């Protein structure tokens, strides 16, 4: 009887090990689908009343076509905000709210590869290279103040904005629900997986922020279950320059921008820093 039980236990353990290995393999192969959720253009973007909207299209270094919009206020040579969205955002849909969110500042909304009308496939190296190229493209324009460019990154976009800020020198940075790294987020969501060995797109913001010395605003919600608020707080303590923190009580990852306090905090920070 005992040999029989031992044999059954052995089979069960082998089945569990095989099942776990299968899950690990699926996570390795399908991680892009877990990290990136490309969305097509949902509505035709429009500028705020009295503003001008310009469709933006240019080729990245490898020839991939990136597309989006630039919304310009009536002012001559306004400062500029470049927005990097979350992993499920089609950013041109935010064009009508540009003045409410950022005041009288131009706003550049270009979609990641595979999102909106942008071609290609998203990935960490490509998004970071494109973000730097986008900054250089904007800085070369004559109709915005190239000495006053701010970056705003939300969630995944925070990982992009941090890398661009480390490679270039914006006037200031706004980070909404930022994370320490993609590995840290994955450990929170999947503590039973060896994520440190699996993650290819690491977006290691914690390694970059100590070298960034411009002012930053960190916006975080107490009810965020995707990116725990502690990660945003810890990242802010690592920031190399002045760091302001706004905690929005009761708001989570997806509804943090619903409260009027969110846009107000961004406008007031930009008034001081840009």
Helices and strands as residue ranges (DSSP letters): H 2-35, E 52-59, E 65-72, E 78-84, G 91-97, H 98-102, E 106-110, H 124-139, E 144-154, H 156-167, E 172-176, H 182-189, H 195-198, G 205-207, G 209-211, E 215-221, H 229-238, E 243-248, H 260-273
